[in-house]
Amino acid sequence: METAQKIQLTHTILFVSDMANQFFQAKKAEGLSPFTLTFYRQQLMHFLKYCESQSISQMEEITSVTIREFLLWHEETGHNPGGLHAAYRTLKVFLKWYELEAEPENWKNPVRKVKAPRVDLEPLEPAGLDDISKLINVCKSSTFWDIRDKAILLFLIDTGVRARECTGLDLQDVDVISGEINIRHGKGGKPRTVFIGQKARRALRAYLKKRGDKVPFALWITEDRERLSYGGLRG
């Protein structure tokens, strides 16, 4: 092996479960987000379960036929086209990592022969201005919830950030005077800067005043002073 990071092979048998564990560790060391790591783990667990049901334990036993039959099995167990595509993407990343990391001899990556499952996605209809106005008007009381939710709505309208980017923000990422917002961990781990307008800045200042704390902590919190979760934002 050329580098110390290469897998040290003490025998010629490479087990699927062992390689999956090393894959998780490698991706964690790369600094992938907890969400991405959980996604990979959940998807690969389905594949490991299938391999176990077919008495497939070694990496060299995985073929293009194995992958196709796994995808069919995945569909038969109730997964929609989006779920099939997610399983395929994860396997593609996993097997490409194995190919580069282990450098197996006389082994060709079987996923190269398998086409990605087709996913027909209907474009999402954006929320209308009337609906947005109604949502904002609902948040008209002086309670913590309404002041916070109004600030979040205006914040999302101005920035267009993803839900997890929104909930992942800390107070230190926000300048309430200029409206500059620093997204430290965007998609793919890439940082970027977005801005909010006057109404959103005013709502954000009202929310921070209602909080009454200056701890360098999460921007959006619950009444229990916990970071607002992805599920909490969607709810």
Beta strands, then each sheet from edge to edge (+ up, - down):
strand 1: 180-183
strand 2: 192-195
sheet 1: 1+ 2-
end
